[in-house]
Amino acid sequence: MKKIFVTTYNKKLYDQYANQLISSYLKTNQTKPMYVFVEDDPKIYPQRDNVHYKNLYEEEPELQKFIERNKHRTTTPSYNFFEDAIRFSYKVFAQSTAKKYGEKVYYVDSDCVFTKQIPDKWFDDCLPDNIFLSFYGRPRIAETGFVAFNNTRKVSLQFFKDYKNFYIKDTVYNIQRRGKNLWTDCHTLDSTRQLYQDNPEYSERTLGDGQMGHIMAR
């Protein structure tokens, strides 16, 4: 069963901080390959062993259509971080297209770092064969700096279809919590999860202590 790490960034973010994710991945001798989905030419990045660059727009053309349709929203006077659906959409489409490359996919935000090699046993402990989604829970919203998907589960294809449809159909802009617009990937993941709570094919596992905080991959 192929297990892979997944992340996404562009050259600007690589230069700012994502290079530390890659350098720490290499320095700690991680055993699973890293797939990086980028908006630009994969050839402009330093080519490293076990690090595979893919163009995200080529893999997921609906992402680029979503961005072109909605880029005007980021220039409005009321723009704020929680309403930047475009910023967070890359993660969702990267997680979806990664299922072509790995059966168990472990997504890590590009501002994370590895501090030591992850033992092989951990991957199945984190995401057992009978679980589709593992994530770090928080009091009001899922933490999506790290999420893991088991694409051997039958529910995978339909789940990702519904997950991406928030962007393909622009319904991400309908998500509200307590009267506020909240359009991050945390909110689209939670909204998708809610659709599956009564689905017998769906299963999830909450990691961590359920408290607030950003999770760093170790």
KOLKOLZA-532363 format. One record per atom (N, C-alpha, C): x, y, z; residue in three letters. Coordinates in steps of 0.05 Angstrom, whole numbers, padded with zeros to 5 digits, always signed. Example, Ala and Ser with C-alpha at 12.3 -4.5 7.8 and 13.67 -1.06 7.14 Angstrom:
<atoms>
+00264-00114+00156Ala+00246-00090+00156Ala+00264-00066+00156Ala+00257-00045+00142Ser+00273-00021+00143Ser+00258+00001+00157Ser
</atoms>
This chain:
<atoms>
+00017-00024+00000Met+00000+00000+00000Met+00018+00025+00000Met+00014+00042-00020Lys+00032+00066-00022Lys+00022+00088-00005Lys+00040+00098+00012Lys+00034+00121+00029Lys+00052+00144+00021Lys+00040+00168+00019Ile+00055+00191+00010Ile+00049+00216+00027Ile+00068+00234+00029Phe+00064+00260+00040Phe+00055+00278+00017Phe+00039+00298+00023Val+00030+00317+00003Val+00031+00345+00014Val+00038+00364-00003Thr+00036+00392+00004Thr+00032+00409-00021Thr+00028+00435-00018Thr+00025+00452-00041Thr+00036+00480-00034Thr+00049+00493-00054Tyr+00059+00520-00051Tyr+00066+00530-00078Tyr+00074+00556-00079Asn+00085+00568-00104Asn+00113+00577-00098Asn+00126+00588-00118Lys+00155+00596-00115Lys+00158+00617-00093Lys+00139+00636-00092Lys+00142+00657-00072Lys+00141+00645-00044Lys+00122+00627-00039Leu+00120+00614-00013Leu+00144+00595-00007Leu+00154+00582-00029Tyr+00177+00565-00025Tyr+00201+00582-00015Tyr+00205+00605-00027Asp+00227+00622-00019Asp+00223+00634+00009Asp+00198+00639+00017Gln+00192+00651+00043Gln+00195+00631+00065Gln+00184+00607+00062Tyr+00184+00588+00084Tyr+00182+00558+00076Tyr+00170+00552+00054Ala+00165+00524+00047Ala+00191+00509+00042Ala+00213+00523+00036Asn+00239+00510+00033Asn+00247+00496+00059Asn+00237+00506+00082Gln+00244+00494+00108Gln+00230+00467+00111Gln+00205+00465+00100Leu+00191+00439+00101Leu+00208+00419+00085Leu+00217+00426+00062Ile+00232+00407+00045Ile+00259+00401+00057Ile+00273+00421+00066Ser+00299+00416+00078Ser+00297+00398+00103Ser+00277+00403+00119Ser+00273+00386+00143Ser+00264+00358+00136Ser+00248+00356+00115Tyr+00240+00329+00105Tyr+00265+00313+00097Tyr+00283+00326+00083Leu+00307+00312+00074Leu+00327+00307+00097Leu+00329+00327+00115Lys+00348+00324+00137Lys+00340+00302+00156Lys+00314+00298+00160Thr+00305+00277+00178Thr+00301+00250+00165Thr+00308+00248+00139Asn+00307+00223+00125Asn+00280+00209+00126Asn+00259+00224+00119Gln+00233+00212+00118Gln+00232+00189+00098Gln+00216+00169+00104Thr+00216+00145+00087Thr+00194+00145+00065Thr+00175+00163+00068Lys+00153+00164+00048Lys+00158+00187+00029Lys+00151+00183+00003Pro+00156+00204-00017Pro+00139+00229-00011Pro+00149+00252-00020Met+00134+00277-00017Met+00125+00286-00045Met+00099+00291-00048Tyr+00088+00301-00073Tyr+00080+00330-00068Tyr+00091+00348-00084Val+00086+00377-00082Val+00071+00386-00106Val+00048+00398-00102Phe+00031+00408-00123Phe+00034+00438-00124Phe+00044+00448-00147Val+00051+00477-00149Val+00035+00490-00171Val+00033+00517-00169Glu+00018+00532-00189Glu+00035+00539-00214Glu+00061+00536-00211Asp+00079+00545-00232Asp+00095+00521-00244Asp+00117+00526-00257Asp+00132+00505-00270Asp+00147+00488-00250Asp+00142+00462-00249Pro+00156+00445-00230Pro+00186+00445-00233Pro+00196+00453-00256Lys+00225+00452-00262Lys+00240+00475-00248Lys+00225+00495-00238Ile+00240+00518-00226Ile+00248+00512-00197Ile+00239+00489-00186Tyr+00246+00483-00159Tyr+00270+00465-00158Tyr+00287+00467-00137Pro+00309+00448-00134Pro+00299+00419-00134Pro+00310+00403-00150Gln+00301+00375-00153Gln+00316+00358-00132Gln+00300+00345-00115Arg+00311+00330-00093Arg+00301+00301-00094Arg+00317+00283-00083Asp+00309+00255-00083Asp+00283+00252-00066Asp+00265+00237-00078Asn+00240+00230-00064Asn+00220+00253-00062Asn+00226+00276-00075Val+00208+00299-00075Val+00198+00302-00104Val+00172+00300-00108His+00161+00300-00135His+00143+00324-00139His+00150+00341-00158Tyr+00134+00365-00164Tyr+00115+00360-00187Tyr+00090+00369-00183Lys+00069+00367-00203Lys+00055+00394-00206Lys+00047+00401-00231Asn+00033+00426-00235Asn+00003+00422-00227Asn-00006+00437-00208Leu-00033+00433-00197Leu-00055+00440-00217Leu-00050+00461-00233Tyr-00070+00470-00252Tyr-00074+00448-00274Tyr-00052+00435-00282Glu-00055+00414-00302Glu-00069+00390-00290Glu-00064+00384-00265Glu-00077+00362-00252Glu-00107+00368-00246Glu-00113+00393-00239Glu-00140+00400-00231Glu-00148+00426-00245Glu-00156+00425-00270Pro-00163+00449-00285Pro-00187+00464-00273Pro-00204+00451-00258Glu-00227+00465-00245Glu-00217+00485-00224Glu-00194+00480-00213Leu-00183+00499-00194Leu-00177+00526-00207Leu-00164+00525-00230Gln-00157+00550-00244Gln-00182+00565-00252Gln-00203+00550-00260Lys-00228+00563-00268Lys-00241+00577-00244Lys-00239+00564-00221Phe-00250+00576-00196Phe-00236+00602-00190Phe-00209+00601-00192Ile-00193+00625-00186Ile-00200+00647-00205Ile-00201+00642-00230Glu-00206+00663-00250Glu-00234+00675-00246Glu-00254+00658-00239Arg-00281+00668-00234Arg-00283+00686-00210Arg-00265+00682-00190Asn-00270+00694-00164Asn-00247+00712-00155Asn-00227+00717-00172Lys-00204+00732-00163Lys-00211+00761-00156Lys-00233+00771-00167His-00242+00798-00161His-00249+00801-00132His-00256+00779-00118Arg-00265+00781-00091Arg-00243+00789-00072Arg-00218+00784-00079Thr-00195+00790-00061Thr-00188+00820-00062Thr-00201+00835-00079Thr-00194+00864-00081Thr-00216+00882-00069Thr-00236+00869-00057Thr-00258+00885-00046Thr-00250+00897-00019Thr-00261+00920-00012Pro-00254+00934+00014Pro-00258+00916+00038Pro-00278+00898+00037Ser-00285+00882+00060Ser-00268+00856+00062Ser-00249+00852+00044Tyr-00233+00828+00043Tyr-00219+00823+00070Tyr-00220+00798+00079Asn-00204+00790+00103Asn-00195+00761+00100Asn-00178+00753+00117Phe-00165+00726+00116Phe-00185+00704+00114Phe-00206+00705+00131Phe-00225+00683+00132Phe-00243+00682+00108Phe-00243+00702+00091Glu-00259+00703+00067Glu-00243+00697+00041Glu-00217+00690+00045Asp-00200+00685+00022Asp-00202+00656+00013Asp-00224+00649+00001Ala-00228+00621-00008Ala-00207+00612-00028Ala-00198+00631-00044Ile-00177+00624-00064Ile-00152+00615-00050Ile-00143+00629-00030Arg-00119+00622-00016Arg-00119+00593-00006Arg-00143+00584+00003Phe-00145+00557+00015Phe-00153+00536-00004Phe-00162+00544-00028Ser-00172+00524-00047Ser-00150+00506-00058Ser-00125+00516-00059Tyr-00103+00499-00069Tyr-00100+00474-00053Tyr-00103+00476-00027Lys-00100+00453-00009Lys-00120+00431-00016Lys-00145+00439-00020Val-00167+00420-00025Val-00162+00405-00051Val-00154+00419-00072Phe-00150+00406-00097Phe-00124+00390-00097Phe-00104+00398-00082Ala-00080+00382-00080Ala-00086+00356-00065Ala-00102+00357-00044Gln-00109+00333-00029Gln-00125+00314-00047Gln-00142+00325-00064Ser-00158+00308-00082Ser-00141+00295-00103Ser-00125+00310-00117Thr-00110+00298-00139Thr-00088+00279-00129Thr-00081+00282-00104Ala-00060+00264-00092Ala-00069+00235-00092Ala-00095+00230-00093Lys-00105+00203-00092Lys-00096+00187-00117Lys-00087+00201-00138Lys-00076+00187-00161Lys-00049+00175-00156Lys-00036+00185-00135Tyr-00008+00178-00130Tyr-00004+00162-00105Tyr-00024+00163-00087Gly-00021+00148-00062Gly-00047+00137-00052Gly-00046+00114-00040Glu-00070+00102-00028Glu-00077+00115-00001Glu-00056+00119+00015Lys-00059+00135+00039Lys-00043+00160+00036Lys-00057+00183+00039Val-00045+00209+00034Val-00044+00225+00060Val-00020+00235+00066Tyr-00015+00251+00090Tyr-00008+00279+00082Tyr-00028+00297+00084Tyr-00024+00325+00076Tyr-00011+00341+00099Tyr+00009+00357+00092Val+00023+00374+00111Val+00025+00402+00100Val+00016+00422+00116Asp+00018+00449+00107Asp+00048+00457+00101Asp+00051+00474+00083Ser+00079+00481+00074Ser+00094+00498+00094Ser+00080+00508+00115Asp+00095+00523+00136Asp+00102+00506+00160Asp+00099+00479+00157Cys+00107+00460+00178Cys+00136+00451+00173Cys+00147+00438+00194Val+00173+00426+00191Val+00173+00399+00204Val+00191+00381+00195Phe+00196+00355+00208Phe+00219+00359+00228Phe+00216+00347+00251Thr+00237+00348+00271Thr+00252+00322+00275Thr+00239+00300+00266Lys+00253+00274+00268Lys+00239+00255+00248Lys+00252+00233+00242Gln+00241+00213+00224Gln+00216+00200+00236Gln+00195+00199+00220Ile+00171+00186+00229Ile+00173+00156+00225Ile+00169+00140+00245Pro+00172+00110+00242Pro+00149+00099+00225Pro+00154+00078+00211Asp+00135+00066+00193Asp+00109+00059+00207Asp+00111+00050+00232Lys+00087+00042+00247Lys+00067+00065+00251Lys+00078+00089+00252Trp+00061+00112+00258Trp+00039+00116+00237Trp+00046+00111+00212Phe+00027+00117+00190Phe+00001+00102+00192Phe+00003+00077+00200Asp-00022+00061+00203Asp-00035+00067+00230Asp-00020+00075+00250Asp-00032+00083+00275Asp-00048+00108+00271Asp-00037+00127+00255Cys-00051+00152+00249Cys-00075+00147+00233Cys-00073+00130+00212Leu-00095+00126+00193Leu-00098+00096+00189Leu-00113+00083+00207Pro-00117+00054+00204Pro-00133+00047+00178Pro-00132+00022+00170Asp-00144+00014+00145Asp-00175+00019+00145Asp-00187+00018+00168Asn-00216+00021+00170Asn-00225+00050+00173Asn-00207+00069+00172Ile-00213+00098+00175Ile-00208+00112+00148Ile-00226+00129+00140Phe-00222+00145+00116Phe-00207+00171+00121Phe-00214+00186+00143Leu-00202+00212+00148Leu-00192+00214+00176Leu-00167+00223+00179Ser-00156+00229+00206Ser-00148+00259+00206Ser-00154+00272+00228Phe-00148+00301+00230Phe-00147+00309+00259Phe-00135+00332+00264Tyr-00134+00342+00291Tyr-00159+00359+00297Tyr-00174+00350+00317Gly-00199+00365+00324Gly-00192+00389+00341Gly-00210+00409+00340Arg-00208+00432+00357Arg-00237+00438+00367Arg-00240+00455+00387Pro-00267+00459+00398Pro-00289+00466+00378Pro-00283+00483+00359Arg-00304+00492+00340Arg-00298+00485+00311Arg-00274+00477+00305Ile-00267+00473+00276Ile-00244+00454+00274Ile-00243+00440+00252Ala-00221+00421+00247Ala-00195+00437+00242Ala-00173+00426+00251Glu-00146+00436+00244Glu-00138+00422+00218Glu-00131+00438+00198Thr-00124+00426+00172Thr-00095+00430+00164Thr-00078+00437+00183Gly-00050+00438+00177Gly-00038+00411+00172Gly-00052+00391+00182Phe-00046+00363+00177Phe-00072+00347+00175Phe-00076+00333+00153Val-00099+00316+00149Val-00090+00291+00134Val-00103+00269+00138Ala-00095+00244+00125Ala-00120+00230+00113Ala-00118+00221+00089Phe-00140+00209+00074Phe-00133+00180+00066Phe-00151+00162+00070Asn-00147+00134+00062Asn-00164+00129+00036Asn-00151+00130+00014Asn-00165+00128-00012Asn-00172+00100-00020Asn-00165+00080-00003Thr-00175+00053-00008Thr-00204+00050+00000Thr-00214+00069+00016Arg-00242+00068+00024Arg-00260+00076+00001Arg-00283+00062-00001Lys-00301+00067-00024Lys-00311+00096-00024Lys-00313+00107-00001Val-00325+00134+00001Val-00307+00156-00011Val-00282+00150-00016Ser-00262+00170-00024Ser-00271+00187-00048Ser-00279+00174-00070Leu-00285+00188-00094Leu-00308+00208-00091Leu-00329+00199-00078Gln-00353+00216-00074Gln-00346+00238-00054Gln-00331+00232-00033Phe-00324+00252-00013Phe-00309+00275-00027Phe-00289+00268-00043Phe-00273+00289-00056Phe-00289+00304-00077Phe-00308+00291-00089Lys-00326+00305-00108Lys-00342+00326-00093Lys-00353+00319-00070Asp-00369+00338-00055Asp-00351+00360-00043Asp-00327+00352-00034Tyr-00307+00371-00023Tyr-00300+00392-00044Tyr-00294+00384-00068Lys-00286+00403-00089Lys-00310+00419-00100Lys-00334+00408-00098Asn-00357+00422-00108Asn-00362+00448-00094Asn-00353+00451-00070Phe-00355+00477-00057Phe-00341+00499-00073Phe-00321+00491-00088Tyr-00307+00510-00105Tyr-00317+00509-00134Tyr-00321+00486-00145Ile-00330+00483-00172Ile-00357+00497-00176Ile-00374+00495-00155Lys-00401+00508-00157Lys-00402+00534-00142Lys-00379+00544-00131Asp-00378+00569-00117Asp-00395+00570-00092Asp-00403+00547-00081Thr-00419+00547-00057Thr-00403+00550-00032Thr-00376+00551-00034Val-00360+00557-00012Val-00368+00585-00001Val-00377+00602-00018Tyr-00385+00630-00010Tyr-00411+00631+00005Tyr-00424+00608+00008Asn-00449+00607+00024Asn-00444+00598+00053Asn-00419+00590+00059Ile-00414+00580+00086Ile-00412+00602+00106Ile-00428+00600+00127Gln-00427+00619+00149Gln-00428+00605+00175Gln-00415+00617+00195Arg-00416+00607+00223Arg-00421+00631+00240Arg-00442+00630+00256Arg-00449+00651+00275Arg-00451+00678+00260Arg-00463+00677+00236Gly-00467+00702+00221Gly-00443+00713+00207Gly-00421+00699+00207Lys-00396+00708+00194Lys-00390+00691+00170Lys-00378+00704+00149Asn-00368+00689+00126Asn-00342+00675+00134Asn-00341+00649+00131Leu-00317+00634+00138Leu-00312+00614+00116Leu-00292+00621+00099Trp-00288+00606+00074Trp-00260+00593+00072Trp-00249+00586+00095Thr-00223+00572+00094Thr-00227+00542+00088Thr-00206+00528+00083Asp-00208+00499+00078Asp-00217+00484+00103Asp-00212+00496+00127Cys-00223+00483+00151Cys-00253+00482+00150Cys-00265+00503+00140His-00295+00504+00139His-00306+00487+00117His-00292+00486+00094Thr-00302+00468+00073Thr-00299+00439+00081Thr-00277+00432+00095Leu-00274+00405+00105Leu-00296+00398+00124Leu-00301+00415+00144Asp-00322+00410+00163Asp-00349+00408+00150Asp-00354+00425+00130Ser-00380+00424+00117Ser-00383+00398+00101Ser-00362+00388+00090Thr-00363+00362+00076Thr-00366+00340+00095Thr-00352+00341+00117Arg-00355+00320+00138Arg-00384+00317+00147Arg-00397+00340+00150Gln-00425+00340+00160Gln-00443+00325+00141Gln-00437+00325+00115Leu-00453+00311+00095Leu-00451+00281+00099Leu-00430+00271+00113Tyr-00425+00243+00114Tyr-00429+00230+00141Tyr-00438+00245+00160Gln-00440+00234+00187Gln-00459+00210+00189Gln-00479+00208+00171Asp-00497+00185+00172Asp-00491+00165+00150Asp-00469+00168+00137Asn-00461+00150+00115Asn-00446+00126+00127Asn-00456+00102+00124Pro-00442+00079+00137Pro-00415+00073+00124Pro-00410+00084+00100Glu-00384+00079+00087Glu-00362+00099+00098Glu-00371+00119+00112Tyr-00353+00140+00121Tyr-00343+00135+00150Tyr-00318+00140+00154Ser-00306+00137+00181Ser-00284+00157+00185Ser-00282+00168+00209Glu-00261+00188+00214Glu-00249+00183+00242Glu-00225+00194+00245Arg-00211+00192+00271Arg-00201+00219+00278Arg-00206+00228+00303Thr-00196+00253+00313Thr-00170+00249+00328Thr-00150+00263+00321Leu-00123+00261+00334Leu-00120+00283+00354Leu-00100+00281+00371Gly-00092+00302+00389Gly-00111+00304+00413Gly-00109+00327+00427Asp-00124+00331+00452Asp-00149+00348+00448Asp-00155+00355+00423Gly-00179+00371+00418Gly-00178+00400+00426Gly-00154+00409+00433Gln-00151+00437+00440Gln-00143+00455+00416Gln-00143+00481+00421Met-00135+00499+00399Met-00105+00497+00394Met-00096+00505+00371Gly-00068+00505+00365Gly-00063+00494+00337Gly-00041+00502+00325His-00033+00492+00299His-00014+00469+00302His-00019+00448+00287Ile-00004+00423+00290Ile+00020+00422+00272Ile+00043+00417+00283Met+00067+00414+00267Met+00073+00384+00263Met+00080+00376+00239Ala+00086+00348+00233Ala+00113+00342+00246Ala+00115+00319+00260Arg+00140+00312+00273Arg+00147+00283+00265Arg
</atoms>
